[in-house]
Amino acid sequence: MGFMMLTNNIKVNQPRQSGLDILKCICAFLIVCIHAPFPGEFGKVITALARCAVPVFFIISGYFYNTIVQKKRENRQIKKVFLLFLVSNIIYFVFKCALNFKNFSGYICEVFNLENILDFLFFNESPFAVHLWYLGAFLYVLIIVKIFRKLNIERILFWLVPVLLVCDLIFGKYSMLIFKTEFPLVYARNFLFVGLPYFCIGEMLQKGISNQKICFSKMTMAVFTVLFAITTIAERYIVLGLEMGTNREHYISTTFLAVSLVLLFLNIDSNNKISTAMSDIGRRYSANIYIFHPIFIVLMDSVVKRAGVSSLYSIIKPAAVFAVTLIVLILMSKLKEKIKKDNHVSDKHILK
């Protein structure tokens, strides 16, 4: 990873990187753009660029992992992700059962089969909601990294990063070019070929910054970000032109774009109302936006279809879904805080 350099302005010891929280907010919106895309060719281009969002999330998690280790919170983090993974899958199972209540038995048989169970266990593919693979992959990554650290062989994972990234490409976007066949998406998009390498990249970035081996200016990283965004779009059109495309939209440039974004936003602080609000959204709500936005896509699509305003809605769909999801999450958070406060007041009265 010879190109790992960053700016001299990074505050290595600050407890929180507000720039990365802003980036998490942006990436949460990009994830929505993947599942509720803008219309036309513009939407397809944005979707191709948005594929860097999940790698960015893994890189950020890896970047802060050393802090987790120093505070001896590895087990706590694993438990938290496991509970999130478990609850999310249960919620989507109930949601999908409600959507398929007229053919409930058929849906159960379709979901609980051997192939789905194996994909769930080995490739993190949730049978209830496709996007939940990320939580399963994150859980596996945390367990694997903890084991390798305990055995003092984590360096092996770092050396494997380029190999794993290449495997993602050859079994994913470029499988048609290399093998003349398209493999199931789960063979490339899983903990091994996505979660581990990007998480380890995050760890390596943090170590490089701490050891002061990284020094790129903000402007340089902005140029790299634009450059790799352009090369990502170029790759998309080249693959389309060769008629070698697959469902896996993860390009060679996607990795460089994700890293460039993280390096860029490490230099950005929340110094105005908009950036402060974005930082707060990224810190408090990005994970839940990722988890719950598909439910709002389904519900909003149903409402819009009944209202007969589909053409207008398609233009603003990503922004609308993001905004509605965020508003509901904020309201739920406020309600939770109020209930907690009321319970605290009640306990005080009882003690008196």
C-alpha positions in Angstrom: 0.0 0.0 0.0 2.7 2.4 -1.1 0.3 5.3 -1.9 -1.0 5.6 1.6 -0.3 9.3 2.4 -2.4 12.0 3.8 -2.3 15.6 4.9 -0.3 17.1 7.8 -3.4 18.8 9.1 -5.1 15.7 10.5 -5.7 15.8 14.2 -4.6 12.2 15.1 -5.5 12.4 18.7 -9.0 14.0 18.5 -11.7 11.7 19.9 -13.9 12.1 16.9 -13.3 12.9 13.2 -16.3 15.1 12.3 -15.3 14.9 8.6 -15.7 11.1 8.6 -19.2 11.6 10.2 -20.0 14.0 7.3 -18.8 11.3 4.9 -21.0 8.7 6.6 -24.0 11.0 6.1 -23.1 11.3 2.4 -22.6 7.5 2.0 -25.9 6.8 3.7 -27.5 8.9 0.9 -25.5 7.1 -1.7 -26.8 3.8 -0.4 -30.3 5.1 -0.8 -29.4 6.1 -4.4 -28.4 2.5 -5.1 -31.8 1.0 -4.0 -33.9 4.0 -5.1 -32.0 5.4 -8.0 -32.5 8.5 -10.0 -34.1 7.9 -13.4 -32.3 7.4 -16.7 -28.6 7.3 -17.5 -27.8 9.9 -14.8 -29.2 7.5 -12.2 -27.0 4.6 -13.6 -23.9 6.8 -13.4 -24.7 7.9 -9.8 -25.3 4.3 -8.9 -21.9 3.2 -10.2 -20.2 6.0 -8.2 -22.4 5.1 -5.1 -20.9 1.6 -5.0 -18.0 3.1 -3.0 -20.3 3.8 0.0 -20.1 0.3 1.6 -16.3 0.1 1.2 -16.1 3.6 2.8 -18.1 2.3 5.8 -15.8 -0.6 6.2 -12.7 1.7 5.9 -14.1 4.0 8.6 -14.8 1.1 10.9 -11.2 -0.2 10.4 -9.8 3.3 11.0 -11.4 3.5 14.5 -10.7 -0.1 15.4 -7.4 0.6 17.2 -9.3 3.0 19.5 -11.8 0.2 20.2 -8.9 -2.1 21.1 -7.2 0.4 23.3 -10.4 0.9 25.2 -10.8 -2.9 25.4 -14.3 -2.8 23.7 -13.8 -5.4 21.0 -16.3 -7.8 22.6 -18.7 -5.0 23.3 -18.6 -4.0 19.6 -19.1 -7.6 18.5 -22.1 -8.0 20.8 -23.6 -4.7 19.5 -23.2 -5.6 15.9 -24.6 -9.1 16.5 -27.7 -7.7 18.2 -28.1 -5.2 15.4 -27.7 -8.0 12.9 -30.2 -10.3 14.7 -32.9 -7.6 15.3 -32.6 -6.3 11.7 -33.1 -9.7 10.2 -36.1 -10.4 12.5 -37.7 -7.0 11.6 -37.3 -7.7 7.9 -38.6 -11.2 8.3 -41.8 -9.9 9.9 -42.0 -7.1 7.3 -41.7 -9.6 4.4 -44.2 -11.9 6.0 -46.7 -9.0 6.2 -46.1 -8.2 2.6 -46.6 -11.9 1.6 -49.5 -12.7 4.0 -51.7 -14.0 1.2 -49.0 -16.6 0.3 -47.4 -17.0 3.7 -46.6 -20.7 3.4 -45.1 -20.2 0.0 -42.9 -17.4 1.2 -41.7 -19.5 4.1 -40.8 -22.3 1.8 -39.0 -20.0 -0.5 -37.0 -18.3 2.2 -36.0 -21.3 4.3 -34.3 -23.6 1.9 -30.8 -25.1 2.0 -29.3 -22.8 -0.6 -30.5 -19.7 1.3 -29.2 -21.0 4.6 -25.8 -21.8 3.2 -25.6 -18.4 1.5 -26.6 -16.8 4.8 -23.9 -18.7 6.8 -21.0 -18.5 4.3 -21.6 -15.4 2.3 -23.7 -13.2 4.7 -26.6 -13.1 2.2 -29.7 -12.4 4.3 -32.8 -14.2 2.9 -35.0 -11.5 4.2 -33.3 -8.3 2.9 -30.4 -8.3 0.5 -28.7 -5.2 1.9 -28.4 -6.8 5.4 -25.3 -8.8 4.1 -23.3 -5.8 5.3 -24.1 -6.4 9.0 -23.3 -10.1 8.7 -20.0 -9.3 6.9 -19.2 -6.7 9.5 -19.8 -9.2 12.3 -17.6 -11.8 10.7 -14.8 -9.3 10.1 -14.8 -8.2 13.7 -14.5 -11.8 14.9 -11.8 -12.7 12.4 -9.7 -9.6 13.2 -10.0 -10.2 16.9 -8.8 -13.8 16.5 -5.9 -12.8 14.3 -4.9 -10.0 16.7 -5.0 -12.4 19.7 -2.8 -14.8 17.8 -0.5 -11.9 16.8 -0.8 -12.7 13.1 -3.0 -9.7 12.0 -0.2 -8.8 9.6 -1.3 -11.7 7.4 -4.6 -10.0 6.8 -2.8 -6.8 5.7 -0.7 -8.8 3.2 -3.9 -10.4 1.9 -5.7 -7.1 1.1 -4.7 -6.8 -2.6 -5.4 -10.5 -3.1 -8.9 -10.3 -1.7 -9.6 -7.1 -3.7 -8.6 -8.8 -6.9 -10.7 -11.8 -6.1 -13.7 -9.4 -5.7 -13.0 -8.2 -9.3 -12.4 -11.5 -11.0 -15.5 -13.2 -9.4 -17.5 -10.0 -9.7 -17.4 -7.2 -12.3 -14.8 -8.8 -14.5 -15.9 -12.5 -14.3 -17.4 -12.3 -17.8 -14.1 -10.9 -19.2 -12.0 -13.5 -17.4 -14.1 -16.7 -17.2 -16.8 -15.9 -19.8 -19.4 -16.5 -17.1 -21.2 -14.6 -14.4 -21.0 -15.9 -10.9 -23.7 -15.5 -8.3 -23.3 -12.1 -6.6 -22.7 -13.6 -3.2 -19.4 -15.0 -4.3 -17.9 -11.6 -4.6 -20.0 -9.4 -2.2 -19.2 -10.9 1.2 -17.1 -10.6 4.3 -14.0 -12.1 2.7 -13.7 -10.1 -0.5 -15.2 -6.8 0.7 -15.4 -6.6 4.4 -11.9 -7.8 5.4 -9.8 -5.9 2.8 -11.5 -2.5 3.3 -11.6 -2.9 7.1 -7.8 -3.6 7.0 -7.2 -0.6 4.7 -8.9 1.5 7.4 -6.6 0.1 10.0 -3.5 0.7 7.8 -4.5 4.3 7.2 -4.9 4.9 10.9 -1.5 3.4 11.6 0.1 5.4 8.8 -1.3 8.6 10.1 -0.3 7.9 13.7 3.2 7.1 12.6 3.2 10.4 10.5 4.0 8.5 7.3 1.2 10.1 5.4 1.2 13.6 4.0 -1.1 14.7 1.2 -2.8 18.1 1.0 -6.6 18.4 1.0 -6.4 19.8 -2.5 -4.5 16.7 -3.7 -7.0 14.3 -2.2 -9.8 16.4 -3.8 -8.1 16.0 -7.2 -7.7 12.2 -6.6 -11.4 11.9 -5.7 -12.5 13.6 -8.9 -10.0 11.6 -10.9 -11.1 8.2 -9.6 -14.8 9.3 -10.0 -14.1 9.9 -13.6 -12.2 6.6 -14.1 -15.1 4.7 -12.4 -17.5 6.2 -14.9 -15.0 5.4 -17.7 -14.7 1.8 -16.5 -18.5 1.4 -16.5 -18.8 2.5 -20.2 -15.8 0.4 -21.3 -17.3 -2.7 -19.7 -20.7 -1.9 -21.3 -19.1 -1.3 -24.6 -17.4 -4.7 -24.4 -20.7 -6.3 -23.4 -18.9 -7.9 -20.5 -20.9 -6.4 -17.7 -22.3 -8.3 -14.6 -24.7 -7.4 -11.8 -21.7 -6.7 -9.5 -21.0 -2.9 -10.0 -17.7 -2.8 -8.2 -14.8 -1.5 -10.4 -11.1 -1.3 -10.1 -11.5 2.5 -9.5 -14.1 1.9 -6.7 -11.3 1.0 -4.3 -9.3 4.1 -5.1 -12.3 6.3 -4.9 -13.3 5.0 -1.5 -9.8 5.5 -0.1 -9.6 9.0 -1.6 -12.9 10.0 -0.1 -11.8 8.9 3.4 -8.5 10.7 3.1 -10.2 13.8 1.9 -12.8 13.9 4.6 -10.3 13.3 7.3 -9.3 16.9 6.6 -12.7 18.3 6.8 -14.3 19.7 10.0 -17.9 20.7 10.7 -17.4 24.4 10.8 -20.8 25.7 9.8 -24.5 24.7 10.4 -24.8 22.5 7.4 -21.7 20.5 8.0 -22.5 20.2 11.7 -25.9 18.9 10.9 -24.5 16.4 8.4 -21.9 15.3 11.0 -24.7 14.7 13.5 -26.7 12.7 11.0 -23.7 10.6 10.1 -22.8 9.9 13.7 -26.3 9.2 15.0 -28.4 8.0 12.1 -26.3 6.7 9.2 -26.4 3.0 10.4 -30.2 3.1 10.8 -30.7 4.9 7.5 -28.8 2.0 5.9 -30.8 -0.6 7.7 -34.4 0.7 7.4 -34.5 2.8 4.2 -35.7 -0.2 2.0 -38.9 -0.4 4.2 -39.6 3.2 3.4 -39.0 2.6 -0.3 -41.7 -0.1 -0.3 -44.2 2.0 1.7 -43.6 5.2 -0.3 -43.8 3.4 -3.6 -47.2 2.1 -2.6 -48.4 5.5 -1.5 -47.1 7.2 -4.7 -48.7 4.5 -6.9 -52.1 5.1 -5.3 -51.7 8.9 -5.6 -50.7 8.7 -9.3 -47.6 10.9 -9.1 -45.0 8.3 -10.1 -43.3 10.4 -12.8 -42.7 13.3 -10.5 -41.7 11.1 -7.6 -39.1 9.2 -9.7 -37.1 12.4 -10.1 -36.8 13.1 -6.4 -37.1 9.5 -5.1 -33.6 9.2 -3.5 -33.9 12.5 -1.7 -37.5 11.8 -0.6 -36.7 8.3 0.7 -33.6 9.6 2.6 -35.5 12.6 4.1 -38.5 10.5 5.2 -36.3 7.8 6.7 -34.3 10.4 8.5 -37.3 12.2 9.8 -38.9 9.0 11.2 -35.6 8.0 12.8 -35.3 11.4 14.5 -38.9 11.3 15.7 -38.3 7.8 17.1 -35.1 9.0 18.8 -37.0 11.9 20.4 -39.8 9.6 21.5 -37.3 7.2 23.1 -35.5 10.1 24.9 -38.9 11.4 26.2 -39.9 7.9 27.5 -36.5 7.5 29.1 -36.8 10.9 30.7 -40.3 10.3 31.9 -39.3 7.0 33.4 -36.4 8.7 35.2 -38.7 11.3 36.7 -41.1 8.5 37.8 -38.3 6.6 39.5 -37.4 9.8 41.4 -40.9 10.3 42.6 -41.1 6.6 43.7 -37.8 7.0 45.6 -39.2 10.1 47.4 
